[in-house]
């Protein structure tokens, strides 16, 4: 079964072309978001989600998909399914953009399934993140003068 062995949220990353190693910058465990009006829909926050996967020999080349889960006791948010297929025993996935989440403490996790199957398999790796949304008051709104 595919296995997520590393999960992180970061502001930015860089891939070294000589060594094929990723460097993650500004690992994120807390976000303060200023919202004015209705929050936009979709992945709009400039955060990268990193999920690193391992595959058994019989899984290499097979089609899987996974989702990022943003869990908290009273609610949760799921990403759209993301393709997960590798021709090697390891695969690093970097997904750019995070949806605007409500206030609270979340556990970011992943779940996967084989393409065409209904059952999702939850991975144990978590990344904690606290979201603090601040509503911008009309009197604080920028003006054009």
WOHU-V908730 format. One record per residue. RES is the residue in one letter. SS is DSSP state (H for helix, E for strand, L for the rest). PHI is phi in whole degrees, 0 to 359 (NA if undefined). Layout:
RES&SS&PHI  RES&SS&PHI
//
This chain:
X&L&NA  X&L&303  X&E&225  X&E&276  X&E&259  X&E&205  X&E&216  X&E&203  X&E&247  X&E&216  X&E&285  X&E&198  X&E&206  X&E&216  X&E&255  X&L&282  X&L&291  X&L&280  X&L&257  X&L&63  X&L&258  X&E&270  X&E&245  X&E&257  X&E&242  X&E&53  X&E&304  X&L&246  X&L&238  X&E&212  X&E&228  X&E&248  X&E&242  X&E&264  X&E&243  X&L&239  X&L&78  X&L&280  X&L&297  X&L&292  X&L&264  X&L&94  X&E&281  X&E&245  X&E&281  X&E&282  X&E&238  X&E&261  X&E&254  X&E&247  X&E&228  X&E&251  X&E&239  X&E&240  X&L&232  X&L&284  X&H&308  X&H&287  X&H&264  X&L&295  X&L&89  X&L&281  X&L&266  X&E&235  X&E&215  X&E&220  X&E&228  X&E&273  X&E&246  X&E&244  X&E&258  X&E&211  X&L&306  X&L&266  X&E&195  X&E&201  X&E&228  X&E&241  X&L&282  X&L&293  X&L&302  X&E&242  X&E&301  X&E&221  X&L&213  X&L&222  X&L&260  X&L&228  X&L&282  X&E&226  X&E&216  X&E&253  X&E&245  X&E&243  X&E&246  X&E&263  X&E&104  X&E&237  X&E&293  X&L&287  X&L&266  X&L&290  X&L&303  X&E&137  X&E&261  X&E&244  X&E&248  X&E&274  X&E&221  X&E&232  X&E&221  X&E&223  X&E&203  X&E&288  X&L&301  X&L&94  X&L&265  X&L&266  X&L&280  X&L&267  X&E&246  X&E&280  X&L&268  X&L&283  X&L&298  X&L&229  X&E&227  X&E&279  X&E&212  X&E&252  X&E&250  X&E&239  X&E&267  X&E&242  X&E&279  X&L&281  X&L&283  X&H&305  X&H&290  X&H&266  X&L&297  X&L&294  X&L&240  X&L&260  X&L&235
//
